[in-house]
Amino acid sequence: MRYVRGIFLFAFLLLAGCGLNSAEGVVSAPSREQRLVIYTSHTESVYAPLIKEFEERTGIWVEVKTGGTLELIECIKEKKENSDCDLLFGGGADTLEANKELFAPYSKERNGTNESWTPFSSSPLVLIYNTKLVRNNPPTGWPDLLKEVWQGEIAYADPQSSDSAYTVLSVLTQMLSGEESKLLAAFRKNIGNCGLVSAEQAVSEVANGNYYIGVTLEETALRSMQEGYDITMVYPEEGTCMQVDGLAIISGCAHEENARLFIEFMLEQDTQQYLAEHLNRRPVRTDVPLPEWLPEDISCISYDVSLGASRQKELLSLWRGLYREVTE
Amino acid sequence: MKAWIRRSFRNRIFVTILMITLVPLLLCDIIMMQVLLQRSESKLAGQAKEELARLEGDFANLMETFSDISEELCNNTMVHSALRRENKSSHVTYQLLFRLTDDVREYARFEIMDCDGNCQYTTDHTQSAGAMEPSWGILYAAGNSEELVFCREDSGDGMKAARAIRDYNRKILGYVVISMTRNGFDLLFSGNYSPTSSLLLLDAYWHPVYLTQSALGETAAASLRQQLLAGEKLSDEVRECSYFTRHQEATGFTLVLEQARTFTAPVRNTIYFVSIVMGILSLLLCLWGSWLLSRHLAEPVNRLDGAMKEVQKGNFDVCVSNSREDELGHLADSFNRMTEEYRKNLERTVEHQKEINATQLRMLQAQLNPHFLYNTLDSIKWLGVVHQVPDIATIATDLAALLRASISGNEFIPLSEELELIERYIAIQSIRFEDRFTCEIDIADRFQNCMVPKMVLQPLVENSILHGVADLEDGYIKLSAREEEGDLILSVSDNGCGIPPEILEQLNNSGRRLPGQHLGLFNVSSIIRLHFGEKYGISAEAEPGNGSVIRLRLPIQREETHA
């Protein structure tokens, strides 16, 4: 009994000591209705101004988590209901389509689609090359990527993390005639040991001369060129593929209303115009004029998104097999 | 542990002293630490809040001024007309702009833009600011508000404020834009906070507007935002900083003061180290003290314990040496005295036993060759029978019975048997003394079964015959019994010549000395005393020439109760 009393006294003193230690002046955190958690594969230069504008217009606090699209989707799948993600911002059509069971549809008349995800902009795949290094016979189309002259000289992001890179694989298989595995093997040889994480990196790798040519998105190439990178951008002559960028609400998320507000904001005319003028992305709204540096008349191939989506796993495992083959 | 404490009171003393020494010390340490930390923290917090209040005051004043200036510019008809005019450059507007911004130009750049976001007038002397979009960012916000609106720069370094210039139809003519850069904030805030602190100015969504330490501030601001959103207490455990926040109403911005803690981990560790060293020192002191004290207390007790074990083993010669005068000393003394008493008592008992043995031996010696005598007497009896002399046969039979009784193994016999022996004895003596005395036995039946030592009455009767009635012609001897105070009193009285006074005195005083005469009386007396204690024995009364009474006092022991 004596000991017990002693212990109580001791604990009381400690607690009394700690009790004085309480914090003051903590600004209260925003309420649940004022929050939104966004997972994005975009770089900060893309998402930061959009999110800043969204916050200031709506008063909603946005938390951002960045990563590769597939990586983020894996993360959402892994945590299931415990995932804090409300909205996936960015991601190609193939990837979003392949995971559409994760998303809640944004059914808005204006959008005209009842799909589980909402496209907000697009950017075509383009070829780039280092202007200093490539003088004669610059690449002009998709078959150039398989030519032996470019062996080990193509900058290309890992299709397992970047979905624009996956689209390249899918386009090659859908467009070029010939046996799939041979096509990919030829392309694989030209890649060499290039293990880039994102399509952004491909541009800087070409610009600093580590690689001669590369595949990336128009917006990335244009941004780099506006920043002064010495590269040339080529629209493939056979036609290119529009890499659609989508927004997807995670079904069962905590702040679904705010996620809808964000999509609404992204589809506003102001925002779409900002996308075109400052981020070199082609808006989905037809009432937004394109700036002069975005040519309207680029030819597009007929690319089957649902086929690309359904074959994603298959192609990626094939690619992984080739990757091991070459590195070994 | 508990068992260990209970095993010895030395351990108890040790633990008690340990607690008494350590607990107050530890309590003291903890309380001191807490008080010290609280004091220091509250002082620093007070200081930080003061600084923050001052900073916020300065900032609010400046913003107030900005608001006033912008309002004046917006409502100025000169500005309105200048913006409406096609020829936009107007020195009057410039004069107005510079006059109004005289006091605050060092903090910020003021611009007047037209409704398309093109800069028309600027206070900046080096570069003219680029165009801004009225459908985006700060101009969009200003277009939706009547007031001056604030927002951070896209680059995250600096602040912009804007107000729409409207004509009387509420149509937007242009905008007043105020840009405050890092330099302006440096100028505004420098010197208003202590050099160990740093300041973060965050916008309404806790993105950084201005940071005094831009490199560290960026990550600090990001982690503060995360902590705020997670609902945690703002802190930085790695850099050990405390944060104090203050909201600025007009702009919606938050001022955060980052203050380095005084009691950082190394300082705290030093304090803990000192406390622990103090603790160890007092522990050692306590060990030493309690060792001394417990030895002082426990040693005599252990000695006593050892001595008691010796006594248990049967060694009564132990003596606890003792030089102390306290309670333990008294205890040792008492123990010594007790052992001494016990030893003496034991010695007395042994002596006692020896005496009984000696007396019994003497009695046996007095009954020398009883078997020979008995056999002889048997022969005599048969001779008497053969020669038809009945007296011889009777004497021989009686004597044999006496002899047999005296050599039989029983030490105690019922009084009835004893009386039977007495009758035989008297029968023999009657023949010897030719019936010159008579003997009367007057003993109630209830005493018949009392147990008495064998042959205790015979010496008394013999004494009465030999020393009392031997010389008389009509001697008279009487045996009687009564009960007195629970004891049995057997008395033998005669009308003989009495007992000489010196013998009488010795008999009554339970003397142990064995005189030459009356040997039988003394033997009886000592046997009874040894068997039953000093209270019992023989007493005698006599008047010279007028007979004597000898009384025998015995405890009443019935036949059936005696083992």
Interface residues (C-beta under 8 A of the other chain):
Chain A: G6 F10 L13 L14 G17 L20 N21 A23 E24 G25 V26 V27 A29 P30 R35 A48 P49 K52 E53 E55 E56 R57 G59 W61 V62 E63 Q269 D270 Q273 Y274
Chain B: V23 L27 I30 I31 Q34 L37 Q38 E41 A45 K49 E133 S135 W136 G137 Y140 A141 C151 R152 D154 A204 Y205 W206 H207 Q226 L228 L229 A230 G231 K233 L234 F244 T245 R246 H247 T254
